[in-house]
Amino acid sequence: MLNLEYNVLEDSLSDLVAERKPGAPKLLDSDKSPPAKKSRGEKVCENSIAASSSTEVMDEQIWKDFPEDLIEAVIARLPIATFFQFRSVCRKWNSLLTSPSFSEQCADVPRVNPWFFTNHRHVFTGAIYDPSLKKWHHPVFQFLPVRMATLPVASAGGLICLWDVNQLNFYVCNPLTLSFKGIPPCSDRGLAPAAVGMVLNGRTTSSGYKLIWLDCNGDHQVYDSLQNTWTCPGVVPPSIKHQLSLDLRSQTVSIGSTLYFMCANPDSVVSYDAVSGAWKRFVIPSPKHLTDRTLAECGGQLLLVGLLSNNAATCVYVWELQKMTLLWKEVDRMPNIWCLEFYGKHVTMTCLGNRGLLMLSLRSKRMNRLVTFDVSKRDWQRVPDCSFHHEKMRFWDSIGTAFFPCPTALP
């Protein structure tokens, strides 16, 4: 399991221990005269103390009949760190990881912000960032060779797809529980560069998932986890295939069962519905002087993120696609004071997560900045530095993906 030690209950436990110390003063003393009139704040404090004391004498007969679905609903809404701590309470709570009903409860809980999984491009040494606590974690994936160049390329339902670009093998894992599954190889796959997407068949991973592999020649393969096989359902229409020019620097975006791929020459977005198998193409011109662009999404809306350079100044811009006009409308831009750090420098950008909360890696000579952008709040934040365990390894050349943590997701 991923080590999540946050001491979430430290304050409440210390208060509980203090209340149970022997020799603690009594709340009431019958030998003394009646107390003076108390303020409202003192009454509220006494009521809270009485409520906490009553929990020590609660009737076990009442709580043993508490509905199990309500217990699961409460536990599903706990912070991830607290859930992993509570798993040690009893075997029954520990078994919730494999409970279909608990998995459905987790699917009903709206996840506000995703986490981010990233690693070095040339050596697999994954790191996970929790934006709510602004903390990095370093899980150990023992099922992968240390020197393997395996990249996180897609995610869905709490699972992450890892691609071994040398052997062209795929792995699917849950970075919280460190459970994994090796995907059978596809002999028909060539060595051409490709984009990879991932979607769920239903609300949870128990319904299965699909991996979509699309190369620059327009050839595609679909892996269905329920069938555990690769297939080639249908063909890409000639009008799309002949002019397909994938922009592999852009991440693939999934909205529901539909995947979106960024293309160039001319600027366009190609979509693929994993349920109906329908392909579509939308010609959408990008803003001028735009570099290192990537697709993103927030609340079902398609976004575009990129660097815009003007003379010696470079800034990150975010646009939203207008469905009626099929044009990009500016949403926000990085604070000007941050842009001054890169003034007069050659800057490159890599998107490490594109689901509502974006993580961007901005690099120039001898400088690297990790920032997040909350699309709904229009909030920019700096990310703490991430240090890998390998000596002399710097976090300069990385790739990543966003995922919504789910302890019950099974690959």
N, C-alpha and C positions, 0 to 999 in steps of 0.2 A: 504494500500500500504506500501511496505517497505520504510522506511525513508532514502532517499538518499540526504543528504545535503552536497554538495561538494564545493559550491560557485565557480562553473566552470566559470561563466561569470563575476566574481567580477572585474577583471582588465579591461575588455572591457567596462563594465558599468560605472566604475569610470572615464575612459577616456571620455566617451560620456557626462557625467554630467559636466566634466570640460570644454568641448568645448561649452556647452550651458549656462555657467554662464554669467549673465549680467555684462556688463562693461569690457568684455574681449577685449584685444587689437586687432585692425583690422590687417588683413594680409597685406593690401596695403594702402598707404596714398598718395593721388594724389597731396597734397601740397608739398611733399618732392621731392628731386631730385631723378633721376633714381638710383636704387640700384646698388651696385658694383657687379662685376662678382662673381657668386656663385660656390661653389664646387659641385661635383657630388652628394655627400651625402646630401647636403642641397636641391638640386633639387628633389631627391627621397623623402625626407621628405615632401616637399611642394606638390608633386604629391599625396602622400598618404592622406594628409590633404584635398586636393581638392576632392579626391575620396570619403572621408567620408562625406564631406559637401554636395556632390551631392546626397547622399542617402536621405537627408532630403527633397529634391524637386523632388524625383522620381515620375513619373506619375502613379497614381493609375490605370489608364486605361490599362497600360501595364501589371502590375503585377496581375491584376485580371484575365487575360487570360493565366497566366502561367500554363502549363500542370500539372494536379494533380498527374500524375504518377511520374513526376520529383520531385515534392514536397515530395511525399512519399519516393522516392529513397534517397533524401537528409536526411530526418528525420531518415530513417532506419539506416543510417551510423553515426548518432550521438552517443556519449558515452551514456551509460545507464543512468547515473545521469542527463545529459543534457536533454535527452528525457523526463524524468519524470518531470523536471522543465518546459519544453515547453508545456506539456499537459494542463497547466493552461491558455494558451493563448486564446483558444477558444474551443467551444464544438466540432467542427469538428476535431481538433487535438486530443482531448480527446477520440473521438470515434474510433481513429485508432487502439486501443487495440483489437477491435472486427472486424476489417476490413480484409476480406480475401485477398484483393489485397496488403494491407500493410504487412500482414503476409508472402506473397510470396516475397515481397521486402526484408524483414528481413532474409528470408531463403537464399537469394542470397548473403548476406553479409558474407564474411568469418570471423569467430570468431578466433582471434589469441590465446587467452588464456582462459581457463575455469575459473569459480569461484568454490569455495568449500563450501559444506554444511556439517556440522558436529554437533554432539551433544553427551551428556554424555550417556553412555550405560544404566544406570539404571533410569535416570530421563530425560524426554524429555524437553530440553531447547536449541533449535537450535541456531546455529551461522553460519553466512555466511562470507566468506573471499574473498575480491576483491584483487587479486594479483597486478593489475596495480596501485592501490593506496595504497596497503599494509594496508588495513583497514578492521576491523571486523564490522559486523552488527548483531543486535540481534532482528530478527522479532518475533512477538508474534502470535502464532498459536492458536487462540481462539477456534478452532473447535476440539482441542485435549485436553483430561484431562491432568492436569499438571503432575500427578504422573505416567502417562502411559509410559512404557518402549517401545517407538517406535523408530525404527532404520531406517536411510536412507540406502537403499540397492541397488538402481539402479537409473539411470536417462536416459532421452532421450528427445531431442527437447526442452530443457528448463524446463522440468518437472522432479520431483523427486518422487520416490516411497518410501513410508514409511511403515514399517512392524511392527505391534504390535505383538511382539513375544509371549505375554501371551495369547491373544485372537485369534491369527492367523488371524488378519484382516489386510487389505492393504488400504492405502490411497495414492492418487496421487495429488500433489499440484504444483503450480507455486510459488516458494519462493519470487519472485519479487512482484507479485500482491496479494499474499496470497489467491488465489482462490484454491479450493480443491474439491476432489470427493472421496467419500467412495466406495470402491470396494465391490461388493456383496460377501458374504462368500461362500466358497466351502465346502460343507459338507463331501466330500470324502477325504479331506486333513487330513492326520494323524499328529501326534505330532513329527515325525522324523525330525531331522535337515535338512535344505534344503538350496540350493543356488537359488538366484533370479536374473533374467536378464530382460532388457527392450529394445525394439526396436520400431522404427516408421514404420508405414505402407507405408508412402510416405515421401515427403520432409518436411511437417509441421504436427503439431498435428491435424489439421483439417481432415487429412486422417486417423486418428486413430493411436493407438499404441497397442502393445502386451506386456503382462507380462508373463514370463516363469518361472515356479516353478519346481525345480528338487530336489528330496530328495536323501538321500544316498542309498536308496534301488533301485533307478533307475526309480521310478514312477514320472511322470511329468504331469503338467496341464498348459494350456495356456489360458490366459484371453485376449479377444478381446474387446477393448473399444467401437467399433462400434456396436457389438452385445450385449455388457454388460453382457457377460456370460463366465463361465469357461468351457473348453472342454478338452478332452484328445485325440488329433489327432495322431493316429498311436501308435506304441509301440517302446520303445528303443530296438535295436537289442540285442539278448541274448549275443553275443560276447562282447558287451559293458556293458550291465546291470550286468552280473555276476561278472565282475571285476571292477565295478565302486566303487571307494573309493574317494569321494569328499574331497578336501582340503578346508574346509569352512573358513579358515583364509585368503584365496585368494579371491579377488573380481572377479566378473564376468565381462568379457570384451565383448563389442559389436563392431563389425566392419561391417557396412552396416546392412544387415538382419541376420548376423551370430553371434551367441553367443559362447564364449569360456569359459570352466570350467577347473580349475586345479584339477588334480587327483593324488593320490599317490598309491604306492604298486601295480604295478610299476609306476614310474613317467611318467605321460602322460597328454595330453590335449584333452578334448572331446569337439567337436563342434556340434552346432545344428543350422540349417538354418530355421528360422521362416517362410519363404515363401514356400520352398519345403518340409519341415519336415524331411530333411535328417540328419542322425546322422553319425559322423565320430570320429575316435580315432587315435591320433598320439602319439606313444611312444617316449618320448623325455627325456633322462636322465638329471637330474639337476646337477649342479656343486656340488662337494663334500663339506662337512662341511657347507652346506647352511641351514639356519633357517629362520623362519618367512617370507617365500616367498609369492609373490603375482604376478598375471598377470597384465599387463598394455598394452597400445597401443599408437602409435604415427604415424600419417599419414598412417594408414592402416597396420602398421607393429606390430606384436605381440612382447611384451617385457616381461622380467622377472626381478623382483626386489627382493632383499633379503639381509639378513645379512650373512656375511662370517666371521667365527671366526678362528683365528690362535693363539694358545696359549692364551695369555691374551689380544690380540688385536682383536677388532671387527670393521668391516667397512661395509658400504652399497655399494652394487654392482648393476649395471644395465646391462642386456644382451639383445640382439636382436636375434630373431629366424631366422636362415638361411633357406630359403624355399627349397633349393636344397639338403642340407645335413641333415635338421631337427636337427640341433645342436644349442646350445646357444653360441653366440659370444659376448664377453665383449664390452660394449659401453663406460662406464665411471664408476668411483667410487667416493665416497665422499672424499673431501679433507682430507689429512692425519692429518692436524692440528685439524680438527673437531673430528676425531677419537680418538685423545688423551684424549678428555673429558671422553670417556667411557673405557679407558684402565683399565683392571683388574676388570671391573664391569660386572654384568649380565645385558644384554641389550635385550629388546624386541622391535619389530617394528610393527606398524600398518599403513597400507596405507589408507589415507583419500581421495584419488583422483588419478585416473590413466589414464587421457586422455591428452597425450602430455605434460602437465605440471603436475608433480607428487607432491603430498603432503604426507610427511611421519611424523609419530609421533614416536620418539625414546625415550624410557623410561628406566630408571634404578632407583635404590633406591634413592628417594628424588631428582630426577632430571627428567625433561621432556623437550625435544627439538622438535620443529616443524620446518621442513625444506621443501623447494620446490626444484625440479630439472626440468629445462627446457631441454627436450630431444634434441630438434633441435639445441639449442644454447650451450648445454653442460654447463649450468650455475646453480650453487647451490646458494640458498639464504636462510637466516634465516627468519622465520615468527615471527612477533610480538606476544607477549603473548596474549592469549584470556582469558578474565575473564567473568564468568557467573554471573548473578544477584543473584543466590541463594547463601546464606551464606555457608561457609565452603565447597563449591563445587570446586573441583580442576579439571583441564583439563588433568587428567592423563589417564583415561580409556575412550577412545572415539572411535567413528566410524563415517565414513563419505563417501561422494561420490562427484565426480566432475560433474559440469553441465555447459552448455553454456547458459548464461542468455538470455532469450527471453521474452519481455514483452507481446507478443501476444499469447504465448502458453496457450492453454485451456485444463484443465484436462478432 
